[in-house]
Amino acid sequence: MTSTTPLLEIEDLHVSYLTRAAEVPAVIDFSLTVNEGETVGLVGESGCGKSTVAMAIMNYMGTNGLIKSGSIRFRGQDITTLGPEQLRVLRGNEIAMIYQEPMASLNPAMTVAQQLMEVPILHLGASEQTARSSAETILSDVHIPDPERIMASYPHQISGGQQQRVVIAMALLANPSLLLLDEPTTALDVTVEAGIVKLVREIASKYEMTQVYISHNLGLILETCSRVCVMYSGQAVEEGPVSALFGAPKHPYTHGLFNCIPLPKTDKRNAPLVPIPGQLPLPHERPSGCTYGPRCQAFEAKVCDQGTVAYERLGESDQYVRCARWSEITANDLIPDRQPAESAAIGDLVIEADQLSKYYVVEGKGLSGATLLGRKEKVELKANQELNLSARHGETLAIVGESGCGKSTFAKVLLGLETSTSGELTHDGQEVGEIGVQKRTQAQLAALQIVFQNPVDTLNPSHTVGAQVGRVLRKFGIAQGKKDTQEKSLELLAKVKLPDEFYYRLPRQLSGGQKQRIGIARAFAGRPTVVVADEPVSALDVSVQAAITELLIEIQREYGTTLLLISHDLSVVRYLSDRVVVMYLGRIVESGSRDQIFEPPYHPYTEALLAAAPIADLRVKKRDIILEGNLPDPINPPKGCPFSTRCPRHIGEICDTTPPPEHNTADGHRIACHIALEELSQVGPVFAIQGS
C-alpha cells in the first residue's frame, strides 16, 4: 500500500561537473518528492540529467561532481551533509541502485556467490553461512532456476537476463527502502525485459520497496510506474500520475516525445512519426526563459523567453508543469501535421534463401559426453537451419526474435562475413552464400551494405566525417578526385540532414544520432540494392529514433533499396516493415506480411513476443504472457519443435519428438506448429485498443 509519507524529498537541486574548460551545470532547479511504497519514473532524452539525479541521490558524484545547492532528504535527513562512513551505511542498507549494463556491475574474476555474499557480510555483519543462505534465497526470489549452479558460475557463464537478475538480487540483499533503477532493461531482449519488469513489480510488492525508475522507454514507464517526472535540459518540466500524464500531457515536450513513438495507430505511410526538431541544448548554452523554447511549436516571443519559467502546480491536482503558456495551448495546438508519404515501389526479387543452413563446428563433449584420445569431440552449433525467405526491391523485411535465434548469423552470411554450410542464398540471381567477403567483386560489396547497432563503434575516431564518407565513395568508384569526392560527400551529408560543416568534424564532436546519420550515409554511399539495418535505433533516444527511422524511409524511397531490418523492438518493426520473419533457435517459425504477423493467427512464440512488447498507450490492453526459461542449447536443440521447451500452448509428446508441419495460407502466411491453423485462428488478439 502506497503511503503519503515522503521517503525522498529533493528540493531546488543544482548539480555541476567541474572541467578544465568550465563548470558544466548538469541539473538546475530540480525538485521531486517520492512517497513510501511509490514507483516514480524519470523520463527524457539522453543528457537531460536523469542519471545525474540518481547519482546525486547516491552521492556518487566522482571527483569532479558537485552538489552546488539544494537538498536531498531521505527520511527527513539531508544526505548531502553526510560523511563517507555514514554514506556507506546508507547506500548499503537503505538505498540501492541497479545499473544499465549488468556486466559492468559484476566482477568477471569473482563467482556469483562471492559477489552476492559480500553484501550481507559487509553491510549486515552476517556470517559466511548466513550470507550464502541469504544469497540462495534471494536468487530464488528473482526466479533464477538452479541457484546452486548460478552461485558457482562466473558472470560470463550465465545469460544477459540471468546477469541482470543477479544484479537485482545483489541490490535487494540488504533489503533497502529505496531502489534506483537506471535503464535496467535496455540491453535485454523483449521477452527477458518483460520478465524483469514483472519481477521488479513482484519484488517491490513483496519487500514494500520504493522505486525511482529511469528510462527513455515510455512503454516501460507506463507498465511499471504510478507517477512520472519528465526532465528536459536538467529541469523537471512536467510531473503527474501516469493516467494524467499519458492521457492528457500539458508540456509541449511531453507531447513531442509521444509523437516520436511508433504506437499502434501510427503508420509510415498515412500517419508517420514526427521527430522533435533541433537538439537538446548543451548545459552551458541553455537559452533564456524556457529551455525547450527553440524546439517548441507553441513558442511565443516575449512570453516564453523572459526570465525563469516557474514550476507550477495545476490547481489542486497532483500535476506540475514548467510552461509559461500551458493554460493557453491545447492538445490540438501540439498535434503535428502528419503528411502522408509515398511508399517505395516494390519490385522484383532481390534476395532469396532456399533451405539455407549455417553450422559452426565447435569443441564440446558432444551428446554422448565422450572424448576422443583425450580431446573434446567436434560438434555442430546450428545457427541457421533450412531457412526459406525472400525480399523484393524497395521492400522492408524485418527479422525478429531473441538473441541467439540466428538473425545476425543470416545477415553475416548475406554480407559475406560468414559462408553458408548448405542451401542457396542468391542476390539478384547470383549465389552469394558460398562466397566470403574477401572473394566478392566490388559490385557485390557495394550492393550489400549494413547500418550497425552502435554508431559509436563504427566510426574511426581519428578521421573526419568527410574522410570516412569520401573513402567509401572512392572505393566503390562513385567519385574520382578530391573535388568530386568532396562534392558527393556533401551531397550525402545533405541527404542525411547534416550541414556542410560536419564534413570537417571528428566523431567525438557528434551526438549519437549524428553518428548514426553518418553510418547511414556510408551505407548508402555505394548505392546499394540491399541495406541490413541491425538494430539501427535501439541505442538512441526516442526523439532521435524517430528522426533516424524517417530518414531510413526517405532514403529507401529515393534509392529503391531493400531494407533488411533486424530488431527485437516490435513497435519499430510494426511501423517500418512490409513483411516479417520470426526466428527461433535458428529456424523460421512464422513469416508473412506485417498485418498477418500482428493479427491472429499467431505462432505461440510470436504471440509471446507481441505480449512482451511495452506500448506507451493507455488505450491498449494486453494479455499477460511471460516466457519462462532460456533458449535451449543450439548444440543440442529439441528433437521436435524448437519452441517446445518454453511453449505456453504445448499440446503433448508430439511437440517434443516430431518437427512441426508448416501451415501455408493462400496469401503467403506461414506458421510452423503442431496446432491446427483453425485452432490458432480462434486465439484472440494479444492487444486491443479500447474505443477503436
C-alpha positions as CSV (number, residue, x, y, z in Angstrom):
1,M,0.0,0.0,0.0
2,T,1.4,3.4,-1.0
3,S,1.9,5.8,1.8
4,T,1.7,9.6,1.6
5,T,4.8,9.9,3.8
6,P,7.7,11.3,1.8
7,L,10.7,8.9,1.8
8,L,12.7,11.1,-0.5
9,E,12.5,14.8,-0.9
10,I,14.6,16.7,-3.5
11,E,14.3,20.4,-3.4
12,D,15.9,23.1,-5.7
13,L,18.8,20.7,-6.6
14,H,21.7,22.1,-8.6
15,V,24.4,19.7,-9.7
16,S,27.6,20.7,-11.7
17,Y,30.6,19.0,-13.0
18,L,33.9,20.8,-12.9
19,T,36.1,20.5,-16.1
20,R,39.3,22.2,-17.2
21,A,37.3,24.4,-19.6
22,A,34.4,25.4,-17.5
23,E,31.8,24.4,-14.9
24,V,29.0,22.3,-16.5
25,P,25.6,22.8,-14.9
26,A,24.1,19.3,-15.4
27,V,21.0,19.7,-13.2
28,I,19.3,23.0,-12.4
29,D,16.4,23.8,-10.0
30,F,15.2,20.2,-9.8
31,S,12.6,19.1,-7.2
32,L,10.9,15.8,-6.6
33,T,9.0,14.1,-3.8
34,V,8.8,10.3,-3.6
35,N,6.4,8.7,-1.1
36,E,6.8,5.4,0.7
37,G,5.9,2.5,-1.5
38,E,5.7,4.6,-4.6
39,T,7.3,3.9,-8.0
40,V,8.2,7.1,-9.8
41,G,9.5,7.2,-13.4
42,L,12.1,9.7,-14.7
43,V,12.0,10.1,-18.4
44,G,13.6,12.3,-21.0
45,E,16.3,12.4,-23.7
46,S,20.0,11.5,-23.0
47,G,21.7,14.4,-21.4
48,C,18.6,15.7,-19.7
49,G,20.0,14.9,-16.2
50,K,18.1,11.7,-15.2
51,S,21.2,9.7,-14.3
52,T,22.8,12.7,-12.7
53,V,19.9,13.0,-10.3
54,A,20.2,9.3,-9.4
55,M,24.0,9.6,-8.8
56,A,23.3,12.7,-6.6
57,I,20.8,10.6,-4.5
58,M,23.6,8.0,-4.1
59,N,26.1,10.8,-3.6
60,Y,28.3,9.1,-6.2
61,M,29.4,12.3,-7.9
62,G,33.0,11.4,-8.6
63,T,36.0,13.7,-8.1
64,N,34.6,16.4,-10.3
65,G,30.9,16.3,-9.4
66,L,29.5,18.9,-7.1
67,I,26.1,19.4,-5.5
68,K,26.1,23.2,-5.6
69,S,22.9,23.9,-3.8
70,G,19.6,22.4,-2.8
71,S,18.8,19.5,-0.5
72,I,18.2,15.7,-0.8
73,R,16.4,14.5,2.3
74,F,16.0,10.8,2.9
75,R,13.6,10.1,5.8
76,G,14.0,13.8,6.7
77,Q,17.8,13.7,6.9
78,D,19.7,15.8,4.3
79,I,22.1,13.2,2.8
80,T,24.3,15.9,1.1
81,T,25.7,16.7,4.6
82,L,26.7,13.1,5.5
83,G,30.3,11.9,5.8
84,P,31.8,9.0,3.9
85,E,31.1,6.4,6.6
86,Q,27.5,7.5,7.0
87,L,27.1,7.4,3.3
88,R,28.5,3.9,3.0
89,V,25.9,2.6,5.6
90,L,23.1,4.5,3.9
91,R,24.0,3.2,0.4
92,G,24.2,-0.4,1.5
93,N,21.3,-0.6,4.0
94,E,18.8,2.0,2.8
95,I,19.4,2.9,-0.8
96,A,20.5,0.6,-3.6
97,M,20.9,1.1,-7.4
98,I,20.6,-1.2,-10.4
99,Y,22.7,0.0,-13.4
100,Q,22.0,-0.2,-17.1
101,E,24.7,-2.7,-18.1
102,P,24.8,-5.8,-15.8
103,M,28.3,-6.9,-16.9
104,A,29.7,-3.5,-15.8
105,S,28.3,-4.2,-12.3
106,L,29.7,-7.7,-11.9
107,N,33.3,-8.6,-11.3
108,P,34.4,-11.1,-14.0
109,A,37.1,-12.6,-11.8
110,M,34.7,-13.5,-8.9
111,T,31.9,-16.1,-8.8
112,V,28.3,-15.0,-8.4
113,A,28.4,-16.5,-4.8
114,Q,31.4,-14.4,-3.8
115,Q,29.8,-11.2,-5.1
116,L,26.4,-11.8,-3.6
117,M,27.8,-12.8,-0.2
118,E,29.8,-9.6,0.1
119,V,26.6,-7.6,0.6
120,P,25.3,-9.2,3.8
121,I,28.8,-9.7,5.2
122,L,29.9,-6.1,4.7
123,H,26.6,-4.3,5.4
124,L,24.8,-6.6,7.8
125,G,27.7,-8.2,9.6
126,A,26.4,-11.7,8.6
127,S,28.5,-14.9,8.8
128,E,29.5,-16.7,5.6
129,Q,27.0,-19.4,6.2
130,T,24.2,-16.9,6.7
131,A,25.3,-14.8,3.7
132,R,25.3,-17.9,1.5
133,S,21.8,-18.9,2.6
134,S,20.5,-15.3,2.1
135,A,22.1,-15.2,-1.4
136,E,20.5,-18.5,-2.4
137,T,17.1,-17.4,-1.1
138,I,17.3,-14.1,-2.9
139,L,18.2,-15.8,-6.2
140,S,15.1,-17.9,-5.8
141,D,13.1,-14.7,-5.2
142,V,14.3,-13.3,-8.5
143,H,13.2,-16.6,-10.3
144,I,16.6,-18.0,-11.1
145,P,16.4,-21.7,-11.6
146,D,19.1,-23.9,-10.0
147,P,20.5,-21.2,-7.7
148,E,23.4,-23.5,-6.6
149,R,24.7,-23.8,-10.2
150,I,24.4,-20.0,-10.7
151,M,26.2,-19.3,-7.4
152,A,29.2,-21.4,-8.6
153,S,29.3,-19.7,-12.0
154,Y,31.3,-16.7,-13.2
155,P,29.3,-13.8,-14.8
156,H,30.3,-14.7,-18.3
157,Q,28.9,-18.2,-17.9
158,I,25.3,-17.0,-17.5
159,S,22.9,-15.2,-19.9
160,G,22.3,-11.5,-20.0
161,G,18.9,-11.9,-18.4
162,Q,20.4,-14.0,-15.6
163,Q,23.2,-11.4,-15.1
164,Q,20.5,-8.7,-14.7
165,R,18.6,-10.9,-12.2
166,V,21.8,-11.4,-10.2
167,V,22.4,-7.6,-10.1
168,I,18.8,-7.1,-8.9
169,A,19.4,-9.8,-6.2
170,M,22.6,-8.0,-5.1
171,A,20.7,-4.8,-4.8
172,L,18.0,-6.5,-2.7
173,L,20.2,-8.4,-0.3
174,A,20.3,-5.7,2.3
175,N,16.5,-5.1,1.9
176,P,16.9,-1.4,1.0
177,S,14.0,1.0,1.4
178,L,14.7,2.8,-1.9
179,L,15.7,1.2,-5.2
180,L,17.0,3.3,-8.1
181,L,16.8,1.6,-11.5
182,D,18.8,3.2,-14.3
183,E,17.7,1.8,-17.7
184,P,17.7,-1.8,-16.2
185,T,16.3,-3.5,-19.3
186,T,17.8,-1.5,-22.2
187,A,20.3,-4.2,-23.3
188,L,17.9,-7.1,-22.9
189,D,15.6,-9.0,-25.3
190,V,11.9,-8.0,-25.2
191,T,11.0,-11.3,-23.6
192,V,13.7,-11.0,-20.9
193,E,12.7,-7.4,-20.5
194,A,9.1,-8.4,-19.8
195,G,10.2,-11.0,-17.2
196,I,12.4,-8.4,-15.5
197,V,9.6,-5.8,-15.4
198,K,7.2,-8.4,-13.8
199,L,10.0,-9.4,-11.4
200,V,10.6,-5.8,-10.3
201,R,6.9,-5.4,-9.6
202,E,6.7,-8.6,-7.6
203,I,9.8,-7.6,-5.6
204,A,8.6,-4.1,-4.9
205,S,5.3,-5.5,-3.6
206,K,6.9,-8.3,-1.5
207,Y,9.6,-6.1,0.1
208,E,7.4,-2.9,0.2
209,M,10.1,-1.1,-1.7
210,T,10.0,2.4,-3.1
211,Q,11.5,2.8,-6.6
212,V,12.8,5.5,-8.9
213,Y,12.8,4.1,-12.4
214,I,14.9,5.9,-15.0
215,S,14.2,5.1,-18.7
216,H,13.6,6.7,-22.1
217,N,11.1,3.9,-22.9
218,L,7.7,5.3,-22.2
219,G,6.0,2.0,-22.6
220,L,8.1,0.5,-19.7
221,I,7.3,3.6,-17.6
222,L,3.6,3.1,-18.2
223,E,3.8,-0.6,-17.1
224,T,5.9,0.0,-14.0
225,C,5.2,3.4,-12.5
226,S,2.4,5.1,-10.7
227,R,3.8,8.6,-11.2
228,V,6.1,10.2,-13.9
229,C,8.5,13.1,-13.9
230,V,9.6,14.4,-17.4
231,M,13.0,16.0,-17.5
232,Y,14.5,18.4,-20.1
233,S,17.9,20.1,-20.0
234,G,18.5,19.4,-16.3
235,Q,15.0,20.5,-15.2
236,A,11.7,18.8,-14.3
237,V,9.2,20.2,-16.9
238,E,6.2,18.0,-16.1
239,E,5.1,15.7,-13.4
240,G,2.0,13.8,-12.5
241,P,0.2,10.4,-12.2
242,V,0.6,8.0,-15.1
243,S,-3.0,8.2,-16.0
244,A,-3.0,12.0,-16.2
245,L,0.4,12.5,-17.9
246,F,-0.2,9.7,-20.5
247,G,-3.8,10.7,-21.0
248,A,-3.5,14.5,-21.2
249,P,0.1,15.7,-21.2
250,K,0.4,19.5,-20.7
251,H,4.0,20.4,-21.6
252,P,4.9,20.6,-25.4
253,Y,8.0,18.5,-24.8
254,T,5.9,15.6,-23.4
255,H,3.7,15.8,-26.5
256,G,6.8,15.8,-28.6
257,L,8.0,12.6,-27.0
258,F,4.7,10.9,-27.7
259,N,4.8,12.0,-31.3
260,C,8.1,10.2,-31.7
261,I,6.8,6.8,-30.6
262,P,5.5,4.2,-33.1
263,L,2.2,3.4,-31.4
264,P,-0.3,1.0,-32.9
265,K,-2.1,3.8,-34.7
266,T,1.0,5.3,-36.4
267,D,1.7,4.3,-39.9
268,K,4.8,5.0,-42.0
269,R,2.6,5.9,-45.0
270,N,-0.5,7.6,-43.6
271,A,0.5,8.7,-40.1
272,P,4.3,9.0,-39.9
273,L,6.3,9.8,-36.8
274,V,7.2,13.5,-36.2
275,P,10.6,13.9,-34.7
276,I,11.3,16.8,-32.3
277,P,13.2,19.5,-34.3
278,G,16.6,20.5,-33.2
279,Q,18.7,19.1,-30.3
280,L,18.9,19.3,-26.6
281,P,21.0,22.4,-25.7
282,L,24.4,22.0,-24.1
283,P,24.3,22.7,-20.4
284,H,26.4,25.9,-20.7
285,E,24.3,27.1,-23.7
286,R,20.8,26.9,-22.3
287,P,18.6,29.6,-23.8
288,S,17.0,32.3,-21.6
289,G,13.5,31.7,-20.4
290,C,12.1,28.2,-21.4
291,T,14.9,25.9,-22.2
292,Y,12.7,24.0,-24.6
293,G,11.7,27.2,-26.5
294,P,14.0,26.8,-29.6
295,R,12.3,23.4,-30.3
296,C,8.8,24.2,-29.3
297,Q,6.0,24.8,-31.8
298,A,4.0,26.7,-29.2
299,F,6.9,29.2,-28.6
300,E,5.8,32.8,-28.3
301,A,8.5,35.6,-28.2
302,K,8.4,37.9,-25.2
303,V,6.5,35.3,-23.3
304,C,8.5,32.1,-23.4
305,D,11.9,33.8,-23.4
306,Q,11.6,36.0,-20.4
307,G,13.2,35.2,-17.1
308,T,12.9,31.9,-15.3
309,V,9.8,29.7,-16.0
310,A,8.2,28.6,-12.8
311,Y,7.3,25.0,-12.0
312,E,3.6,25.4,-11.4
313,R,1.0,23.1,-9.7
314,L,-2.1,22.7,-11.8
315,G,-4.8,23.8,-9.3
316,E,-5.4,21.3,-6.6
317,S,-4.2,18.3,-8.7
318,D,-1.0,16.2,-8.4
319,Q,0.3,17.6,-11.7
320,Y,3.1,20.1,-12.2
321,V,4.3,21.8,-15.3
322,R,7.0,24.3,-16.3
323,C,5.5,26.2,-19.2
324,A,4.5,29.8,-19.5
325,R,1.7,29.0,-21.9
326,W,0.3,25.7,-20.5
327,S,-3.1,27.2,-19.7
328,E,-3.5,28.7,-23.2
329,I,-2.4,25.9,-25.5
330,T,-4.5,22.9,-26.2
331,A,-3.6,19.4,-27.3
332,N,-4.8,20.2,-30.8
333,D,-2.2,23.0,-31.0
334,L,0.5,20.5,-30.4
335,I,-0.8,17.7,-32.8
336,P,1.6,17.8,-35.7
337,D,0.6,17.9,-39.3
338,R,1.3,14.3,-40.5
339,Q,1.7,14.4,-44.2
340,P,1.0,11.1,-46.0
341,A,4.2,9.7,-47.6
342,E,4.5,7.7,-50.8
343,S,5.5,4.1,-50.5
344,A,8.7,2.8,-52.0
345,A,7.9,0.9,-55.2
346,I,8.1,-2.9,-54.6
347,G,9.9,-4.6,-57.5
348,D,11.3,-8.0,-58.4
349,L,13.1,-10.4,-56.0
350,V,16.5,-9.3,-54.9
351,I,17.2,-11.8,-52.0
352,E,16.2,-15.4,-52.0
353,A,17.2,-18.1,-49.5
354,D,16.4,-21.7,-50.2
355,Q,17.0,-24.3,-47.5
356,L,19.9,-22.1,-46.2
357,S,21.8,-23.5,-43.3
358,K,24.9,-22.2,-41.3
359,Y,26.6,-24.5,-38.9
360,Y,29.6,-23.8,-36.7
361,V,31.9,-26.6,-35.7
362,V,32.9,-26.1,-32.1
363,E,34.7,-28.2,-29.4
364,G,32.5,-29.8,-26.8
365,K,31.7,-33.0,-25.1
366,G,29.0,-33.9,-27.6
367,L,25.8,-35.6,-26.9
368,S,27.4,-38.7,-25.6
369,G,29.8,-36.9,-23.3
370,A,32.7,-39.0,-24.8
371,T,36.1,-37.7,-25.8
372,L,38.5,-38.9,-28.5
373,L,42.1,-39.6,-27.4
374,G,41.8,-37.1,-24.6
375,R,40.5,-34.4,-26.9
376,K,37.0,-33.0,-27.0
377,E,34.6,-34.0,-29.8
378,K,33.9,-31.7,-32.6
379,V,30.2,-30.8,-32.5
380,E,27.9,-28.7,-34.7
381,L,26.2,-25.5,-33.5
382,K,23.2,-25.0,-35.8
383,A,22.9,-21.2,-36.1
384,N,20.6,-21.2,-39.1
385,Q,18.6,-24.3,-40.2
386,E,16.9,-24.6,-43.6
387,L,15.8,-21.0,-44.0
388,N,13.4,-20.1,-46.7
389,L,12.8,-16.4,-47.2
390,S,12.9,-13.7,-49.9
391,A,12.8,-10.0,-50.2
392,R,12.0,-7.6,-53.1
393,H,13.5,-4.4,-54.4
394,G,12.1,-1.5,-52.3
395,E,10.7,-3.7,-49.6
396,T,11.4,-3.7,-45.8
397,L,11.8,-7.2,-44.5
398,A,12.1,-7.5,-40.7
399,I,13.7,-10.4,-38.9
400,V,12.7,-10.7,-35.3
401,G,13.5,-13.0,-32.4
402,E,15.5,-13.2,-29.2
403,S,19.3,-13.0,-29.0
404,G,20.7,-16.3,-30.2
405,C,17.9,-17.1,-32.6
406,G,20.1,-16.7,-35.7
407,K,19.1,-13.2,-37.1
408,S,22.6,-11.8,-37.2
409,T,24.1,-15.0,-38.5
410,F,21.9,-14.8,-41.6
411,A,22.9,-11.2,-42.1
412,K,26.6,-12.2,-41.8
413,V,26.2,-14.9,-44.5
414,L,24.4,-12.4,-46.7
415,L,27.2,-9.8,-46.3
416,G,29.9,-12.4,-46.8
417,L,31.3,-12.2,-43.2
418,E,30.4,-15.9,-43.0
419,T,29.8,-18.5,-45.6
420,S,26.8,-20.9,-45.8
421,T,27.0,-24.6,-44.8
422,S,24.3,-25.8,-47.2
423,G,21.4,-24.5,-49.3
424,E,21.3,-21.4,-51.5
425,L,21.4,-17.7,-50.9
426,T,21.1,-15.5,-54.0
427,H,21.3,-11.8,-54.6
428,D,19.9,-10.5,-57.9
429,G,20.0,-14.1,-59.1
430,Q,23.7,-14.6,-58.2
431,E,24.7,-17.1,-55.5
432,V,26.5,-15.2,-52.6
433,G,26.1,-17.6,-49.6
434,E,29.2,-19.6,-50.5
435,I,31.3,-16.5,-51.3
436,G,33.2,-14.8,-48.5
437,V,33.7,-11.0,-48.4
438,Q,37.3,-11.3,-49.5
439,K,36.3,-13.0,-52.8
440,R,33.4,-10.8,-53.7
441,T,33.5,-8.3,-56.5
442,Q,33.4,-4.6,-55.9
443,A,29.9,-4.5,-57.3
444,Q,28.7,-7.2,-54.9
445,L,30.4,-5.4,-51.9
446,A,28.7,-2.1,-52.9
447,A,25.3,-3.7,-53.4
448,L,25.2,-5.2,-49.9
449,Q,25.8,-2.8,-47.0
450,I,25.0,-2.5,-43.3
451,V,24.0,0.1,-40.7
452,F,25.2,-1.1,-37.3
453,Q,23.5,-1.0,-34.0
454,N,26.1,1.1,-32.1
455,P,27.1,4.2,-34.1
456,V,30.0,4.9,-31.7
457,D,31.9,1.8,-32.6
458,T,31.5,2.1,-36.4
459,L,33.5,5.4,-37.0
460,N,37.3,5.9,-36.9
461,P,37.9,8.4,-34.1
462,S,41.0,9.7,-35.8
463,H,39.4,10.6,-39.2
464,T,37.0,13.4,-40.1
465,V,33.5,12.7,-41.3
466,G,34.4,13.8,-44.8
467,A,37.3,11.5,-45.0
468,Q,35.3,8.5,-43.9
469,V,32.4,9.1,-46.2
470,G,34.7,10.0,-49.1
471,R,36.7,6.8,-48.7
472,V,33.6,4.7,-49.4
473,L,32.7,6.9,-52.5
474,R,36.2,6.4,-53.9
475,K,36.4,2.7,-53.0
476,F,33.2,1.9,-55.0
477,G,34.0,4.2,-57.9
478,I,31.3,6.7,-57.2
479,A,33.7,9.6,-57.0
480,Q,37.1,10.4,-58.6
481,G,39.5,13.0,-57.5
482,K,39.5,15.3,-54.4
483,K,36.9,17.9,-55.7
484,D,34.4,15.3,-56.9
485,T,34.7,13.3,-53.7
486,Q,34.1,16.4,-51.5
487,E,31.1,17.4,-53.6
488,K,29.5,13.9,-53.5
489,S,30.3,13.6,-49.8
490,L,28.5,16.9,-49.1
491,E,25.5,15.7,-51.2
492,L,25.3,12.6,-49.0
493,L,25.5,14.7,-45.8
494,A,22.6,16.8,-47.1
495,K,20.6,13.6,-47.7
496,V,21.1,12.6,-44.1
497,K,20.1,16.1,-42.9
498,L,23.5,17.3,-41.7
499,P,25.0,20.7,-42.6
500,D,28.2,21.1,-44.6
501,E,30.4,22.0,-41.6
502,F,30.1,18.4,-40.4
503,Y,32.4,17.4,-43.2
504,Y,35.4,18.6,-41.1
505,R,34.2,17.3,-37.8
506,L,35.6,14.3,-35.9
507,P,33.3,11.6,-34.4
508,R,33.9,12.8,-30.8
509,Q,32.2,16.1,-31.9
510,L,29.0,14.4,-32.8
511,S,26.0,13.2,-30.8
512,G,24.8,9.6,-31.0
513,G,22.1,10.4,-33.6
514,Q,24.5,12.4,-35.7
515,K,27.0,9.4,-35.7
516,Q,24.2,7.1,-36.8
517,R,23.4,9.5,-39.7
518,I,27.0,9.2,-40.8
519,G,26.7,5.4,-40.6
520,I,23.6,5.6,-42.8
521,A,25.4,8.0,-45.3
522,R,28.3,5.5,-45.6
523,A,25.9,2.5,-46.0
524,F,24.1,4.3,-48.9
525,A,27.3,5.8,-50.4
526,G,27.8,2.9,-52.8
527,R,24.2,3.0,-54.0
528,P,23.4,-0.5,-52.6
529,T,20.4,-2.6,-53.6
530,V,20.2,-4.1,-50.0
531,V,21.0,-2.5,-46.7
532,V,21.0,-4.5,-43.5
533,A,19.8,-2.3,-40.6
534,D,20.9,-4.2,-37.5
535,E,19.1,-2.7,-34.5
536,P,19.7,0.8,-36.1
537,V,17.8,2.8,-33.4
538,S,18.0,0.7,-30.2
539,A,20.9,2.7,-28.8
540,L,19.2,6.0,-29.4
541,D,16.6,8.3,-27.6
542,V,13.0,8.1,-28.8
543,S,13.3,11.6,-30.4
544,V,16.4,10.6,-32.3
545,Q,14.9,7.2,-33.1
546,A,12.0,8.9,-34.9
547,A,14.4,11.1,-36.9
548,I,16.6,8.1,-37.9
549,T,13.5,6.0,-38.7
550,E,12.0,8.7,-41.0
551,L,15.4,9.2,-42.6
552,L,15.7,5.5,-43.5
553,I,12.3,5.5,-45.0
554,E,13.0,8.6,-47.1
555,I,16.4,7.3,-48.4
556,Q,14.9,3.9,-49.1
557,R,12.1,5.5,-51.1
558,E,14.6,7.6,-53.1
559,Y,17.1,4.8,-53.8
560,G,14.6,1.9,-54.1
561,T,16.7,0.0,-51.7
562,T,15.7,-3.2,-49.9
563,L,15.9,-2.9,-46.1
564,L,16.6,-6.0,-44.1
565,L,15.6,-4.8,-40.6
566,I,17.0,-6.9,-37.6
567,S,15.3,-5.9,-34.4
568,H,13.7,-7.0,-31.1
569,D,11.7,-3.8,-30.9
570,L,8.3,-4.9,-32.2
571,S,7.0,-1.3,-32.2
572,V,9.7,-0.3,-34.7
573,V,9.1,-3.5,-36.7
574,R,5.3,-2.8,-36.8
575,Y,6.0,0.7,-38.0
576,L,8.8,0.1,-40.6
577,S,8.2,-3.4,-42.1
578,D,6.3,-4.6,-45.1
579,R,6.9,-8.3,-44.3
580,V,8.2,-10.0,-41.1
581,V,10.1,-13.3,-40.5
582,V,10.0,-14.6,-36.9
583,M,13.0,-16.8,-36.0
584,Y,13.6,-19.1,-33.0
585,L,16.7,-21.2,-32.4
586,G,17.9,-20.9,-35.9
587,R,14.6,-21.7,-37.6
588,I,11.8,-19.7,-39.1
589,V,8.6,-20.3,-37.1
590,E,6.4,-17.8,-38.8
591,S,6.5,-15.4,-41.8
592,G,4.1,-13.2,-43.6
593,S,3.0,-9.6,-44.2
594,R,3.2,-7.1,-41.3
595,D,-0.5,-7.2,-40.8
596,Q,-0.6,-11.0,-40.8
597,I,2.2,-11.2,-38.1
598,F,0.5,-8.6,-35.8
599,E,-3.0,-10.1,-36.0
600,P,-4.2,-13.7,-35.2
601,P,-3.5,-16.5,-36.0
602,Y,-0.1,-16.4,-34.4
603,H,2.7,-18.9,-33.8
604,P,2.8,-19.3,-30.0
605,Y,6.3,-17.7,-30.0
606,T,5.1,-14.7,-32.0
607,E,2.2,-14.4,-29.6
608,A,4.7,-14.2,-26.6
609,L,6.9,-11.7,-28.4
610,L,3.9,-9.4,-29.0
611,A,2.7,-9.7,-25.4
612,A,6.2,-8.8,-24.1
613,A,6.5,-5.6,-26.1
614,P,5.6,-2.5,-23.9
615,I,3.3,0.0,-25.6
616,A,3.1,3.6,-24.3
617,D,-0.7,4.0,-24.8
618,L,-3.3,3.9,-22.1
619,R,-5.9,2.7,-24.5
620,V,-4.0,-0.5,-25.2
621,K,-4.9,-3.6,-23.1
622,K,-2.6,-6.6,-23.5
623,R,-2.7,-10.2,-22.5
624,D,-0.1,-11.3,-20.0
625,I,2.3,-13.9,-21.4
626,I,5.7,-14.3,-19.8
627,L,8.1,-16.8,-21.3
628,E,9.9,-18.9,-18.7
629,G,13.4,-20.3,-19.1
630,N,16.1,-19.5,-21.7
631,L,16.7,-20.6,-25.3
632,P,17.8,-24.2,-25.4
633,D,21.5,-25.0,-26.2
634,P,21.8,-24.8,-30.0
635,I,24.4,-27.6,-29.9
636,N,21.7,-29.9,-28.5
637,P,18.3,-28.4,-29.7
638,P,15.0,-30.1,-29.0
639,K,14.2,-33.0,-31.3
640,G,10.7,-31.8,-32.2
641,C,9.5,-28.2,-32.3
642,P,12.4,-25.9,-31.3
643,F,10.0,-23.9,-29.1
644,S,8.6,-27.0,-27.3
645,T,10.6,-26.4,-24.0
646,R,9.0,-23.0,-23.4
647,C,5.7,-23.0,-25.3
648,P,2.7,-21.9,-23.3
649,R,0.5,-23.9,-25.8
650,H,2.4,-27.2,-25.6
651,I,0.0,-29.9,-26.6
652,G,1.9,-33.1,-25.7
653,E,4.7,-35.5,-26.7
654,I,4.4,-34.8,-30.4
655,C,5.8,-31.3,-29.7
656,D,8.9,-32.8,-28.1
657,T,9.6,-35.6,-30.6
658,T,8.4,-34.5,-34.1
659,P,9.3,-31.4,-36.1
660,P,6.1,-29.4,-36.7
661,P,4.4,-29.1,-40.1
662,E,4.2,-25.8,-41.9
663,H,0.8,-24.3,-42.4
664,N,0.6,-22.1,-45.6
665,T,-2.3,-19.8,-46.3
666,A,-3.3,-18.7,-49.8
667,D,-2.0,-15.1,-49.1
668,G,1.5,-16.3,-48.1
669,H,1.2,-16.5,-44.3
670,R,3.3,-19.4,-43.0
671,I,3.3,-20.9,-39.4
672,A,5.3,-23.9,-38.3
673,C,3.3,-25.5,-35.5
674,H,1.6,-28.8,-34.5
675,I,-1.5,-26.9,-33.5
676,A,-4.0,-26.8,-36.4
677,L,-4.4,-23.4,-38.2
678,E,-8.1,-23.4,-37.4
679,E,-7.4,-23.7,-33.7
680,L,-4.7,-20.9,-33.9
681,S,-7.2,-18.7,-35.7
682,Q,-9.5,-18.9,-32.6
683,V,-6.9,-17.3,-30.4
684,G,-7.8,-13.7,-29.5
685,P,-5.5,-10.8,-30.3
686,V,-2.7,-10.1,-27.9
687,F,-3.6,-6.5,-27.5
688,A,-6.7,-4.5,-28.2
689,I,-7.2,-0.7,-28.5
690,Q,-10.2,0.4,-26.4
691,G,-12.6,2.7,-28.1
692,S,-11.4,1.8,-31.6
